[in-house]
Structure formats: structure tokens, C-alpha cells
Amino acid sequence: MQITVYETQTVFDELKSQWNELLSRSQANRIFSTWEWQSTWWSAYHPGDLWVLTITNENGNLVGIAPWFIEHHPQRGRIVRTIGCVEVTDYLDIIIDLEHFDAALAAIASFVSSHHDHFDMIDLCNIPETSLTYKVLPEKLIEQGFNVKLVQQEVCPIIKLPSSWEQYFEILDKKQRHELRRKLRRAEGATESVSWYIVDKEHVLVDEIEQFIHLMASSHTDKANFLKDEQNQTFFRAIVPIIFEKDWLQMSFLMIDGEPAAAYLNFIYGDSVQVYNSGLLPEKYGHLSPGIVLLAHNIQYAIEHGYRIFDFLRGNETYKYRMGAEETKVHMLIAQL
């Protein structure tokens, strides 16, 4: 295995044609590891020095990418992190062709051991509990003399979708089943006009984005403060059109009397729908539970279109479990010599 280090942003141009194809052959195949997400995130945040490792086999074929950078922390020193860490990105991993997984990880562990003068610590975030990296990389690093610690970082509740909308209600407990049906009936019978739609090519995307941002900022002070950060705004406004053009975006709105009252920004990738963010007018239409009603429409849509997983991504908010989600974990891998 041959490892090459890239330390300038040209790495994204050089690897563009190969990145997603390699990703499709890896167990890291999630939207947050795509070339589109990684390159856009780096352009918006660039919080350190790029240190992207590529792994090629004896035939010169690309079999792995460790999309890393080195952060310079005033207290913790030079930290190797994954592009995307930590906020705005939910799952991250090393991208390795499954046929070369063990050998490529061993090569990475050997490389970082022999180049430990470049950093003081490795801190890789958002690794899913199902990741082979989570299972195998620690032992490879330990073999190279590293002290390794795995820390649960967050939870990502998911719904394993059944094959029909009626079967979905069966996975809810009796109380939540009753509550959801009650809220849906109330919206259907409201004196107000209630409808919903998914943004498509017939809509003006920039207008829909502005509408979503307004609802997002209105829903909670934390989200409003998030949007006040210039880098967050830059990233959000850049990534949404890119994801839309790739047909990975599902932005939906619930309209009440012609006014947007709730919104979800989901990703459609592989066999899953991923709930990335949401917006709401919490006081004006609270009596109609617009957020839950729209979420139910999104879940029904996912079932009817054959998706297998409805992923709420990071966060343990109560409503996710009430909607039938089961907890999965994401971890942080910390290693030092």
C-alpha cells in the first residue's frame, strides 16, 4: 500500500472523479462523506491545515481516502480530525474499498505512527457504531503503540421503516399511536386550509431556502444563533443547492392558510431518509401541531417510496422516540502515542 499526503485544497479537484466511486465501494457510503459535502464543508470552514491521506494498492488504484485535517488547538495542541468535525455533520468515517479494508487501515496506522511528529493527538468524531473503522482501527493503532480511547459522542435515533403506513402505527406504543392519529385528524378537519408539498424543480429554490431559513430561525433561539454565524450561513447556502442538484434533497413545507408553518430539510441517500434540520412557527399554529403533522407526512412518504430507514441523525430529542425511533450511537476515537 502506498500513502500520499495532500496538504492543499487542490486535493478536491484531483480526487473529484474518483471520490464518490470509491465511496460507493466502501462501508462509509453516507452523504456526509461525499465529495460534494466534504469539499463544500472545507471551503466554508477550513479550520486548520489539510492532511488528506490517499491509499493506493500495488496496481496504483485508489483504495482509500482518510479525509483529515490538523487543527491547532491552544490547549490540546495539533489534532488530527476528520473533515466535517464536529458540528453540521452527523456521520464521518475513513473511506476504504471493502476489498482492501484491513490492509488499508493497517497502512494508515503505520503511516501515522511514523509521522507522529506532525501531530499531538488523533481525534476522529461522528463514527457510527456499525462502522468497521470503529471496530478495527483501534486495534491497528494499538499495534503501533498508540493509546486509544473510544468515547460515545452522541446518539442517532432511527426508525426501521415497515412496508406500509398502517404497519408503522403498530411500532408505536398505544399512547403515541392514539396521539399521532388524533393530531392528523385534527389537521385534516381544521377550519384552516392545511396542505404540504416537497420542493421540486418547478419551485424557485432560492426562495424556498429563504423560507426555510426563516422558519428555522423562528423555531428556537439555538437555531437562530447558529444562523448568525457567517460560516454556518455560508455553508448552508452553498450545500443545499448542491444537494438539490444531486437529487439528494427533500425539503418539505406544511402550509396553513397559505402560510408556511413548518418545514423539514431531509437528505435522501441510499435506502434512507435523513432528517437534517427543521423549522417551525411554534406559537402561531401550535394548536395544529404542524411539526409533527409534517413529520408524519414525511414518514408516510418514505414508506410509500420504499425507503428502509428514517434517520433522525444526531440528538436525543423526545419527539424522535415518540415517533418510533430506536437509538443508535456515534463515537469519537481518540489516540495518542
C-alpha positions in Angstrom: 0.0 0.0 0.0 1.3 3.5 -0.9 0.1 6.5 1.0 0.2 10.0 -0.4 -0.4 13.2 1.7 -2.3 16.2 0.3 -2.0 19.5 2.1 -3.7 21.9 -0.3 -7.3 22.4 -1.4 -6.4 21.1 -4.9 -6.9 17.7 -3.5 -10.6 18.1 -4.1 -10.0 18.8 -7.8 -7.6 16.0 -8.2 -9.8 13.4 -6.5 -13.2 14.6 -7.7 -13.6 12.0 -10.5 -12.7 9.1 -8.1 -14.0 10.2 -4.7 -17.7 9.1 -4.9 -16.9 6.0 -6.9 -14.6 4.8 -4.2 -17.2 5.8 -1.6 -19.8 3.6 -3.3 -17.4 0.6 -2.7 -16.9 1.4 1.0 -18.8 1.0 4.2 -18.6 4.7 4.7 -21.1 5.4 1.9 -23.1 8.3 3.5 -23.9 11.7 2.2 -21.5 13.4 4.7 -18.6 11.6 3.1 -19.4 12.5 -0.5 -17.1 14.7 -2.4 -19.8 17.4 -2.5 -20.2 17.6 1.2 -16.5 17.3 2.1 -15.3 19.9 -0.4 -18.1 22.4 0.4 -17.5 22.0 4.2 -13.8 22.7 3.8 -14.5 25.8 1.6 -16.8 27.2 4.3 -14.9 26.4 7.5 -11.2 25.4 6.7 -10.4 25.3 10.5 -6.8 24.0 10.2 -4.3 22.5 7.8 -5.4 19.9 5.3 -3.8 16.5 5.8 -5.7 14.2 3.4 -4.2 10.7 3.1 -4.8 8.6 0.0 -4.1 4.9 -0.2 -3.3 3.1 -3.5 -2.6 -0.6 -4.0 0.2 -2.3 -5.8 -1.6 -1.6 -9.1 -1.8 2.1 -8.4 -5.5 2.0 -7.9 -7.1 4.3 -5.3 -8.5 2.1 -2.5 -8.7 4.6 0.4 -9.1 8.2 1.5 -8.6 9.5 5.0 -10.2 13.0 4.7 -8.4 14.6 7.5 -7.0 18.0 8.6 -4.9 19.2 11.5 -6.4 21.6 13.9 -4.2 23.8 16.0 -5.8 24.0 19.5 -4.3 26.4 22.1 -4.5 23.8 24.9 -4.6 20.4 23.2 -2.0 21.1 20.5 -2.1 19.7 16.9 -5.1 17.4 16.5 -5.9 15.2 13.5 -9.6 15.5 12.8 -11.9 14.4 10.0 -13.2 17.0 7.6 -16.6 17.8 8.9 -15.9 17.6 12.6 -17.8 18.3 14.6 -20.9 20.4 14.0 -23.2 20.4 10.9 -22.1 16.8 10.0 -23.6 13.7 11.6 -21.6 10.7 10.4 -18.0 10.6 9.3 -15.5 7.8 8.5 -12.4 6.8 6.6 -13.3 5.8 3.0 -11.9 2.5 2.1 -12.7 -0.1 -0.6 -14.1 -3.0 1.3 -11.9 -5.5 -0.6 -8.8 -3.7 0.8 -10.2 -2.7 4.2 -7.9 -4.4 6.6 -4.6 -3.8 4.7 -5.5 -0.1 4.1 -6.3 0.5 7.8 -3.0 -1.2 8.8 -1.2 1.1 6.3 -2.8 4.2 7.8 -2.0 3.1 11.3 1.6 2.5 10.3 1.8 5.8 8.5 0.5 8.0 11.4 2.9 6.2 13.7 5.9 7.0 11.6 4.7 10.6 11.1 3.7 11.3 14.7 5.9 14.4 14.7 3.1 16.1 12.6 0.5 16.0 15.4 0.0 15.5 19.1 -3.4 13.7 19.1 -5.8 11.9 16.8 -9.5 12.8 17.5 -11.9 11.4 14.9 -15.6 12.3 15.5 -19.0 11.0 14.5 -18.0 7.4 13.8 -21.2 5.2 13.6 -21.4 2.2 15.9 -21.9 0.0 12.8 -18.6 1.3 11.2 -15.8 -1.2 10.6 -13.4 1.6 11.3 -14.9 1.8 14.8 -14.3 -2.0 15.2 -10.9 -2.4 13.5 -8.9 0.9 13.6 -8.3 0.9 17.4 -6.5 -2.5 17.3 -4.4 -1.3 14.3 -3.4 1.8 16.2 -2.7 -0.2 19.4 -0.4 -2.4 17.4 1.6 0.7 16.5 2.0 1.7 20.1 -0.9 4.2 20.4 -3.1 4.6 23.5 -6.7 4.5 22.1 -9.9 5.5 23.7 -13.4 5.2 22.3 -16.0 7.6 23.7 -19.7 7.7 23.0 -20.2 11.1 21.5 -23.9 11.2 20.6 -26.9 9.2 19.6 -28.7 9.0 16.3 -32.3 7.7 16.7 -33.6 5.8 13.6 -36.9 4.2 12.6 -36.7 0.9 10.7 -39.5 1.5 8.3 -42.1 -1.2 7.7 -43.6 -1.9 4.3 -46.9 0.0 4.9 -48.2 3.1 6.7 -50.6 1.1 8.8 -47.8 -1.2 9.9 -45.9 1.9 11.0 -48.6 2.6 13.6 -48.0 -0.8 15.1 -44.4 0.0 16.1 -45.7 2.9 18.2 -46.9 2.4 21.7 -50.6 2.7 22.3 -50.5 6.2 23.7 -48.3 7.6 20.9 -50.4 5.8 18.3 -53.5 7.5 19.6 -51.8 10.9 19.8 -50.5 10.8 16.3 -53.8 9.8 14.8 -55.5 12.5 16.8 -53.1 15.2 15.6 -53.5 14.1 12.0 -57.3 14.0 12.2 -57.3 17.5 13.8 -55.2 18.9 10.9 -57.5 17.2 8.4 -60.6 18.6 10.0 -59.2 22.1 10.8 -61.1 25.2 9.8 -57.8 26.4 8.3 -56.6 25.2 5.0 -53.8 22.7 5.7 -51.6 21.2 2.9 -48.0 20.2 2.4 -45.5 19.9 -0.5 -42.0 18.8 -1.4 -39.8 21.3 -3.2 -39.0 20.1 -6.7 -37.6 21.5 -10.0 -40.8 23.6 -10.5 -40.1 25.7 -7.4 -37.6 28.6 -7.2 -35.0 27.0 -4.9 -33.5 30.3 -3.6 -37.0 31.4 -2.4 -37.6 28.0 -0.8 -34.3 28.2 1.0 -35.1 31.7 2.4 -38.5 30.4 3.5 -36.8 27.5 5.3 -34.2 29.7 7.0 -37.0 32.0 8.3 -38.8 29.0 9.8 -35.6 27.5 11.2 -34.6 30.7 12.9 -38.1 31.1 14.3 -38.3 27.7 15.8 -35.6 28.0 18.5 -33.1 30.5 19.8 -30.3 28.0 19.3 -31.1 27.7 15.6 -31.3 31.5 15.3 -27.9 31.9 16.9 -26.5 29.1 14.7 -27.6 31.1 11.6 -26.0 34.2 12.9 -22.6 32.6 12.4 -21.3 33.7 9.0 -19.5 30.4 8.3 -22.7 28.4 9.1 -24.7 30.7 6.7 -22.1 30.3 4.0 -22.1 26.5 4.3 -25.8 26.1 4.5 -26.5 28.3 1.5 -23.8 26.6 -0.5 -24.6 22.9 0.3 -28.4 23.0 -0.2 -28.3 23.8 -3.9 -25.6 21.3 -4.5 -27.5 18.5 -2.7 -30.7 19.6 -4.6 -28.9 19.2 -8.0 -27.7 15.7 -7.0 -31.4 14.7 -6.1 -30.4 14.1 -2.5 -32.5 16.9 -1.1 -36.0 16.6 0.3 -37.2 20.0 1.6 -40.9 19.9 2.6 -43.3 22.6 3.9 -46.6 22.4 5.7 -48.8 25.3 4.7 -51.7 26.7 6.9 -54.0 29.2 5.2 -51.3 29.7 2.6 -48.5 30.5 5.1 -45.5 28.1 5.7 -45.9 26.9 9.3 -43.4 24.0 9.5 -40.5 22.7 7.3 -38.1 19.8 7.2 -34.8 19.6 5.3 -34.1 15.9 4.8 -31.5 14.1 2.8 -32.4 11.2 0.5 -29.4 8.9 0.2 -29.3 5.2 -0.5 -32.1 3.5 1.3 -32.6 6.1 4.0 -34.3 9.5 4.6 -32.2 11.6 7.0 -33.7 14.5 8.9 -31.1 17.1 8.9 -32.9 20.2 10.1 -36.3 21.7 10.7 -38.2 24.9 11.1 -41.5 25.9 12.8 -43.7 28.8 13.8 -44.2 27.4 17.3 -46.8 29.8 18.7 -49.0 30.9 15.8 -50.2 27.4 14.8 -49.3 25.3 17.8 -52.9 24.1 18.2 -52.4 22.1 14.9 -49.1 20.6 15.8 -47.6 21.5 12.4 -44.2 20.0 13.1 -45.5 16.5 14.0 -48.1 16.6 11.2 -45.4 17.4 8.6 -43.1 14.8 10.1 -45.8 12.2 9.8 -46.3 13.1 6.1 -42.5 12.7 5.6 -42.5 9.2 7.2 -45.5 8.1 5.2 -43.9 9.3 2.0 -40.7 7.4 2.9 -42.6 4.2 3.5 -44.6 4.5 0.3 -41.5 5.2 -1.7 -39.7 2.1 -0.4 -37.1 3.6 1.9 -36.0 1.3 4.7 -34.5 3.8 7.3 -35.8 7.1 8.6 -32.8 8.6 10.4 -33.2 11.5 12.8 -29.4 12.0 12.9 -27.7 13.3 16.0 -29.7 14.3 19.1 -31.9 12.6 21.7 -34.9 14.8 21.5 -38.0 13.1 23.0 -40.2 13.5 19.9 -37.9 11.2 17.9 -38.6 8.3 20.3 -42.3 9.1 20.4 -42.3 8.7 16.6 -40.9 5.1 17.0 -37.2 5.7 16.7 -34.6 3.3 18.2 -31.3 4.6 19.5 -28.0 4.1 17.6 -24.7 5.5 18.8 -21.9 7.5 17.3 -18.4 7.5 18.8 -15.2 9.6 19.0 -11.9 7.8 18.6 -9.0 9.5 20.5 -5.4 8.2 20.1 -2.0 9.3 21.4 1.5 7.9 21.4 
